[in-house]
Amino acid sequence: MIALLILCFAVFFSPVVAAQQQADPELKEEQQEELEIAEVLFEDYDGWIGPRLDVEAGSNVALSFRVEGLRRLPVRTGSGLREHRVHLSHYVELRDPLGVLVAPGEEGEIDTILGPRDEEWKPKINWSATVPSSAPGGDYHVEIRVTDRIAERDIRRSVTFRVRGEAVRPSDTLEIQRLEYARSERGPWFPSRTFSIADRIWARYKIVGYRVSPENQVWVEQDLAVLVDAEDHVVISQLNASVQRDQSFYPPRFLPTVFEVELEDPQPGEYRLQVNVRDRIGQQSSFIESKFFLRP
């Protein structure tokens, strides 16, 4: 019965191989080992390789693994040399802490012939993906599935790595959060700040609570204005200063905005930065006003 099953597998994958085995008694199936996903290792930007990884959101993640225990189907070459065929396929996907798919799953296949010197051969598979910059912090799961096409067996394995994401408070409605100022794009950032007239002025904030279309599209428009003195004199006014109309596989959970406030002929005093945001998909809007100061 066992010999019949082995013959059926060989006939299914290659009638030529089946005929060879009938004519050549030496072409016998080797003892089957346990299919295994082994040596699963991450690699960071510095080239460090290990079983664990801790990265910031926006980073690239690289991983490799080997497959052991593949069934080797004996075959003969045209010159009569005894070799083996292996045939596997694999699928790898990445999910966030809530189980949401971060990127499309990646598929691959290896179908090759091994020679007499390949007894210790274990296929190595490399995979990589990028964690979106707005992705939440937590444990991310890499799900691996390998199928031995000759033995008709498959195996699964899940490994995790840690992501450090920005702490952004979720909102059910459109909202502008954490409006801050700095002298350079790199910070340090403060919710209120006094600048000298010679300083460069940078501002940043995050937008949350916008709607995502069924096609994973976001469409958010932003107007900016800067006013000075008690008479509400407008020194800067920019309609649609930023328009974010993007479609992605993994929708962003917040939209960051960073820009330089460029004042013409700045004078000491109190200034008010106004931001108006429109969510075109969700048909909602939000407004925020914040103060900064110039000293001589």
MIVEX-765385 format. One record per residue (C-alpha): residue in one letter; x, z, y. Coordinates in nm, 4 decimals, always signed. Example, Ala and Ser with C-alpha at 12.3 -4.5 7.8 and 13.67 -1.06 7.14 Angstrom:
# residues 2
 rest        X        Z        Y
    A  +1.2300  +0.7800  -0.4500
    S  +1.3670  +0.7140  -0.1060
***
This chain:
# residues 296
 rest        X        Z        Y
    M  +0.0000  +0.0000  +0.0000
    I  +0.2872  +0.0906  +0.2411
    A  +0.4680  -0.2327  +0.1610
    L  +0.1446  -0.4226  +0.2285
    L  +0.1058  -0.2586  +0.5721
    I  +0.4644  -0.3397  +0.6656
    L  +0.4098  -0.6987  +0.5595
    C  +0.0903  -0.7165  +0.7704
    F  +0.2788  -0.5964  +1.0792
    A  +0.5488  -0.8547  +1.0240
    V  +0.2952  -1.1324  +0.9727
    F  +0.1149  -1.0300  +1.2906
    F  +0.4262  -1.0449  +1.5053
    S  +0.6069  -1.3350  +1.3417
    P  +0.5027  -1.5484  +1.0406
    V  +0.8590  -1.6748  +1.0263
    V  +0.9955  -1.3211  +0.9918
    A  +0.7404  -1.2479  +0.7162
    A  +0.8558  -1.5535  +0.5225
    Q  +1.2172  -1.4428  +0.5653
    Q  +1.1409  -1.0978  +0.4274
    Q  +0.9679  -1.2436  +0.1227
    A  +1.2630  -1.4661  +0.0551
    D  +1.5289  -1.2083  +0.1445
    P  +1.4853  -0.8614  -0.0141
    E  +1.7588  -0.7217  +0.2139
    L  +1.5294  -0.7568  +0.5162
    K  +1.3602  -0.4223  +0.4667
    E  +1.2086  -0.2030  +0.7348
    E  +1.4358  +0.0840  +0.8285
    Q  +1.2997  +0.4366  +0.8219
    Q  +1.0754  +0.4850  +1.1249
    E  +1.1838  +0.7446  +1.3827
    E  +0.9630  +0.9343  +1.6251
    L  +0.8941  +0.7340  +1.9424
    E  +1.0288  +0.9303  +2.2400
    I  +1.0714  +0.9045  +2.6170
    A  +1.4065  +1.0719  +2.6780
    E  +1.6683  +1.1355  +2.9475
    V  +1.4172  +1.1291  +3.2345
    L  +1.6305  +1.1708  +3.5471
    F  +1.5762  +1.1455  +3.9234
    E  +1.8340  +1.0177  +4.1720
    D  +1.8514  +1.1155  +4.5388
    Y  +2.0048  +0.9396  +4.8410
    D  +2.3437  +1.0988  +4.7773
    G  +2.3554  +0.9683  +4.4214
    W  +2.2883  +1.3083  +4.2660
    I  +2.1166  +1.2678  +3.9281
    G  +1.9117  +1.5394  +3.7627
    P  +1.5763  +1.6357  +3.6095
    R  +1.4375  +1.7778  +3.9373
    L  +1.3898  +1.6378  +4.2855
    D  +1.2837  +1.7765  +4.6228
    V  +1.2310  +1.5245  +4.9055
    E  +1.0575  +1.4892  +5.2390
    A  +0.7532  +1.2683  +5.2852
    G  +0.8639  +0.9153  +5.3698
    S  +1.1515  +0.9218  +5.1197
    N  +1.2222  +0.6792  +4.8384
    V  +1.2074  +0.8208  +4.4863
    A  +1.4178  +0.6686  +4.2062
    L  +1.3795  +0.7581  +3.8397
    S  +1.5189  +0.6327  +3.5084
    F  +1.4429  +0.7052  +3.1445
    R  +1.5384  +0.5851  +2.7976
    V  +1.3199  +0.5026  +2.4994
    E  +1.4184  +0.6234  +2.1530
    G  +1.2658  +0.5671  +1.8087
    L  +1.1602  +0.2050  +1.8553
    R  +1.0820  +0.0214  +1.5322
    R  +1.3410  -0.2461  +1.4580
    L  +1.2087  -0.5465  +1.2735
    P  +1.4775  -0.7081  +1.0513
    V  +1.5309  -1.0818  +1.1005
    R  +1.7898  -1.3441  +1.0053
    T  +1.9559  -1.5744  +1.2543
    G  +2.0002  -1.9439  +1.1887
    S  +2.3530  -1.8681  +1.0650
    G  +2.2238  -1.6035  +0.8251
    L  +2.3295  -1.2995  +1.0300
    R  +2.1049  -0.9949  +0.9849
    E  +1.9651  -0.8728  +1.3193
    H  +1.6712  -0.6720  +1.4497
    R  +1.3901  -0.7403  +1.6936
    V  +1.2466  -0.4745  +1.9268
    H  +0.9465  -0.5190  +2.1516
    L  +0.8171  -0.2573  +2.3973
    S  +0.6102  -0.2409  +2.7130
    H  +0.5899  +0.0355  +2.9709
    Y  +0.3690  +0.1454  +3.2595
    V  +0.4657  +0.3936  +3.5343
    E  +0.2461  +0.5304  +3.8122
    L  +0.2751  +0.7916  +4.0874
    R  -0.0019  +1.0365  +4.1835
    D  -0.0190  +1.2909  +4.4659
    P  -0.1102  +1.6619  +4.4259
    L  -0.4827  +1.5710  +4.4263
    G  -0.4369  +1.3075  +4.1556
    V  -0.4732  +1.0118  +4.3937
    L  -0.2707  +0.7031  +4.3046
    V  +0.0032  +0.6648  +4.5677
    A  +0.1151  +0.3097  +4.4829
    P  +0.0132  +0.0385  +4.2354
    G  +0.1305  +0.1125  +3.8825
    E  +0.4406  -0.0734  +3.7668
    E  +0.4463  -0.2619  +3.4345
    G  +0.7380  -0.3987  +3.2362
    E  +0.8297  -0.5395  +2.8960
    I  +1.1387  -0.5724  +2.6771
    D  +1.1362  -0.8175  +2.3848
    T  +1.4847  -0.8799  +2.2484
    I  +1.7049  -0.9244  +1.9414
    L  +1.9719  -0.6668  +1.8588
    G  +2.2946  -0.7447  +1.6783
    P  +2.4967  -0.5362  +1.4288
    R  +2.6796  -0.3597  +1.7128
    D  +2.3591  -0.2425  +1.8803
    E  +2.2796  +0.0419  +1.6414
    E  +2.2919  +0.3031  +1.9209
    W  +2.1054  +0.0887  +2.1748
    K  +1.8371  +0.2733  +2.3701
    P  +1.6637  +0.0748  +2.6434
    K  +1.6975  +0.2235  +2.9921
    I  +1.4124  +0.1672  +3.2365
    N  +1.4464  +0.2153  +3.6131
    W  +1.1553  +0.2845  +3.8470
    S  +1.1261  +0.3613  +4.2171
    A  +0.8566  +0.4147  +4.4792
    T  +0.8247  +0.5342  +4.8384
    V  +0.6276  +0.8442  +4.9301
    P  +0.4312  +0.7627  +5.2514
    S  +0.5457  +0.9539  +5.5591
    S  +0.1973  +1.0999  +5.6098
    A  +0.1629  +1.2126  +5.2465
    P  +0.0801  +1.5806  +5.1896
    G  +0.3318  +1.8281  +5.0548
    G  +0.3162  +1.9513  +4.6978
    D  +0.3953  +1.8469  +4.3420
    Y  +0.3788  +1.4738  +4.2728
    H  +0.3378  +1.3405  +3.9199
    V  +0.5109  +1.0391  +3.7671
    E  +0.3055  +0.9284  +3.4658
    I  +0.4968  +0.7228  +3.2061
    R  +0.3467  +0.5323  +2.9135
    V  +0.5536  +0.3389  +2.6587
    T  +0.4134  +0.1189  +2.3799
    D  +0.6094  +0.0029  +2.0765
    R  +0.4483  -0.3392  +2.0185
    I  +0.5943  -0.3811  +1.6700
    A  +0.4943  -0.0392  +1.5375
    E  +0.1734  -0.0337  +1.7450
    R  +0.2510  +0.3146  +1.8705
    D  +0.2500  +0.4548  +2.2207
    I  +0.3677  +0.7715  +2.3886
    R  +0.3066  +0.9311  +2.7291
    R  +0.5064  +1.1696  +2.9426
    S  +0.4502  +1.3237  +3.2856
    V  +0.7261  +1.4554  +3.5158
    T  +0.6926  +1.6112  +3.8587
    F  +0.8923  +1.6296  +4.1792
    R  +0.8380  +1.8196  +4.5018
    V  +0.7473  +1.6642  +4.8379
    R  +0.7796  +1.8441  +5.1701
    G  +0.5012  +1.7036  +5.3862
    E  +0.3945  +1.7888  +5.7402
    A  +0.1386  +2.0653  +5.7718
    V  -0.1511  +1.8899  +5.9437
    R  -0.4935  +2.0509  +5.9617
    P  -0.7609  +1.8159  +5.8203
    S  -1.0714  +1.7404  +6.0256
    D  -1.4125  +1.5908  +5.9474
    T  -1.4277  +1.4295  +6.2937
    L  -1.1793  +1.2386  +6.5081
    E  -0.9303  +1.4785  +6.6641
    I  -0.5957  +1.4775  +6.8489
    Q  -0.3663  +1.7565  +6.7342
    R  -0.0334  +1.9069  +6.8341
    L  +0.0366  +1.7304  +7.1621
    E  +0.3954  +1.8253  +7.2482
    Y  +0.6765  +1.7359  +7.4896
    A  +1.0531  +1.6951  +7.4677
    R  +1.3512  +1.5579  +7.6614
    S  +1.4410  +1.3193  +7.3766
    E  +1.2666  +1.1503  +7.0876
    R  +1.4386  +1.3948  +6.8531
    G  +1.3071  +1.7079  +7.0261
    P  +1.2977  +2.0031  +7.0350
    W  +0.9224  +1.9852  +7.0996
    F  +0.7009  +2.2244  +7.2999
    P  +0.3254  +2.2261  +7.3771
    S  +0.4036  +2.2736  +7.7487
    R  +0.7256  +2.1947  +7.9268
    T  +0.8913  +2.1775  +8.2669
    F  +1.1286  +1.8869  +8.3275
    S  +1.3722  +1.8054  +8.6036
    I  +1.3186  +1.4840  +8.7951
    A  +1.6216  +1.3313  +8.6203
    D  +1.4961  +1.4146  +8.2682
    R  +1.3442  +1.1650  +8.0299
    I  +0.9958  +1.2757  +7.9206
    W  +0.8741  +1.2232  +7.5655
    A  +0.5311  +1.3089  +7.4262
    R  +0.3898  +1.3055  +7.0736
    Y  +0.0730  +1.3988  +6.8879
    K  -0.1134  +1.3330  +6.5646
    I  -0.4585  +1.1808  +6.5111
    V  -0.6792  +1.2989  +6.2258
    G  -1.0432  +1.2683  +6.1190
    Y  -1.0695  +0.8873  +6.1492
    R  -1.2655  +0.6922  +5.8898
    V  -1.1124  +0.4659  +5.6262
    S  -1.3007  +0.1503  +5.5244
    P  -1.3747  +0.0673  +5.1570
    E  -1.0792  -0.1737  +5.1824
    N  -0.8504  +0.1160  +5.2889
    Q  -0.8286  -0.0053  +5.6481
    V  -0.7939  +0.2158  +5.9565
    W  -0.8580  +0.0943  +6.3117
    V  -0.7721  +0.3340  +6.5935
    E  -0.7185  +0.2509  +6.9618
    Q  -0.5540  +0.4764  +7.2215
    D  -0.5698  +0.4847  +7.6038
    L  -0.3125  +0.6793  +7.8043
    A  -0.3193  +0.8057  +8.1625
    V  -0.1069  +1.0369  +8.3770
    L  -0.2547  +1.2036  +8.6867
    V  -0.0962  +1.4133  +8.9606
    D  -0.2104  +1.6516  +9.2383
    A  -0.5544  +1.7942  +9.2983
    E  -0.6981  +1.4580  +9.4033
    D  -0.6515  +1.3159  +9.0542
    H  -0.4143  +1.0459  +9.1699
    V  -0.3467  +0.8157  +8.8740
    V  +0.0210  +0.7275  +8.8367
    I  -0.0041  +0.5702  +8.4890
    S  -0.3032  +0.4018  +8.3250
    Q  -0.2737  +0.2044  +8.0012
    L  -0.5800  +0.0819  +7.8121
    N  -0.5131  +0.0128  +7.4451
    A  -0.1617  +0.1471  +7.4885
    S  -0.1527  +0.1675  +7.1095
    V  -0.3715  -0.0094  +6.8533
    Q  -0.3293  +0.0857  +6.4892
    R  -0.5201  -0.1533  +6.2682
    D  -0.3618  -0.1293  +5.9257
    Q  -0.4577  -0.1677  +5.5629
    S  -0.2626  +0.0074  +5.2892
    F  -0.2931  +0.1012  +4.9243
    Y  -0.2628  +0.4723  +5.0088
    P  -0.4384  +0.5414  +5.3420
    P  -0.2505  +0.7724  +5.5833
    R  -0.3977  +1.1188  +5.6266
    F  -0.2833  +1.1272  +5.9908
    L  -0.1539  +0.8811  +6.2506
    P  +0.1547  +0.9927  +6.4474
    T  +0.2171  +0.8706  +6.8014
    V  +0.5443  +0.9124  +6.9930
    F  +0.6125  +0.7566  +7.3340
    E  +0.8150  +0.7986  +7.6520
    V  +0.6331  +0.8844  +7.9757
    E  +0.7987  +0.6621  +8.2336
    L  +0.7148  +0.7730  +8.5889
    E  +0.7960  +0.5586  +8.8920
    D  +0.9381  +0.7605  +9.1826
    P  +0.8702  +1.1004  +9.0181
    Q  +0.8084  +1.3954  +9.2489
    P  +0.8044  +1.7689  +9.1740
    G  +0.4653  +1.9059  +9.0787
    E  +0.2012  +1.9400  +8.8101
    Y  +0.1078  +1.6377  +8.6003
    R  -0.1747  +1.5877  +8.3538
    L  -0.1443  +1.3623  +8.0509
    Q  -0.4786  +1.2284  +7.9248
    V  -0.5262  +1.0635  +7.5868
    N  -0.8477  +0.8939  +7.4787
    V  -0.8765  +0.7770  +7.1172
    R  -1.1386  +0.5483  +6.9583
    D  -1.2055  +0.5114  +6.5879
    R  -1.3571  +0.1632  +6.5518
    I  -1.4507  +0.2030  +6.1857
    G  -1.6077  +0.5477  +6.2218
    Q  -1.7573  +0.4722  +6.5663
    Q  -1.6280  +0.7976  +6.7141
    S  -1.3968  +0.8995  +6.9974
    S  -1.1852  +1.1969  +7.1048
    F  -1.0207  +1.3070  +7.4283
    I  -0.7427  +1.5520  +7.5147
    E  -0.5680  +1.6555  +7.8371
    S  -0.2372  +1.8391  +7.8610
    K  -0.0104  +1.9530  +8.1461
    F  +0.3608  +1.9132  +8.2088
    F  +0.5648  +1.9974  +8.5176
    L  +0.8474  +1.8476  +8.7212
    R  +1.0914  +2.0575  +8.9186
    P  +1.3440  +1.9347  +9.1758
***
